[in-house]
Amino acid sequence: DESVERITARPAIEVEAQELKLPLRGQFVFVIERTYYAAGRPVETADITIPGDRYELVYRIPID
């Protein structure tokens, strides 16, 4: 029925910096916690970590 995303920014931990091939220690990443709901119950979650300097987060929110 809906999804909820919680987005935060923080310095990358060492393993993230290695996996994401970040050039500088302490570079920031976006952390997206996404949860999908059906009839008010959570049915799926995703934790997504992306480099903060390579992505732009854009959301379209319809207004009724």
N, C-alpha and C positions, 0 to 999 in steps of 0.2 A: 504493500500500500504506500509506503514511503521509505525514504532513506535519510539518515542523519549523518552528517560529517562534522567531525571536530578536528580543526586544523591548528597546529601549533608550530612554532619554529624554535630550534635549539641547535647548539653545536653538535656536530656529528661525533659519535663515539668511534673508537679506533677501527673496529670491524666494518662499520658503515663507510668510513673514509676509504678503506681499502677496496671494498666491493664496488663503491660508486666512483672509484678513481678520482677522488677529490685531491686537488693539488696542495691545499694548505691544511695543516692541522687546525682543528677548531672551526672549520668552515660550517656555515649554517645549512641545515636541512629542514624541509617541511615534513611534518609527520601528520598523515591523514588517517584518522580512525573512522571508518565508514561502517555503518550498521544498517541493514535492510530489515524492515518490519512488515509483517502480514497480520492483519487483525490485531494490531497492537503488540504482537510478540516478535522479538528478534529472531530472525531465521538465518541470517548470514552476516559475517563480519569480515572486514579486511583492514589490515594495518599496512599502510603504504608510506615509504620513506623515499623522498626525492631531493636532489640537490637544490638548494635555494637559489642558486645563481643561474640555473638552466631552465627554469620553468616559471610560467606565470599562471596563477590560479584564477580562472574566470568562471563566474556563476551567473546563470540567467534565472531570475525568480519571477514567475508570472504573478500578476496582481489581478485578482478578480474584481 
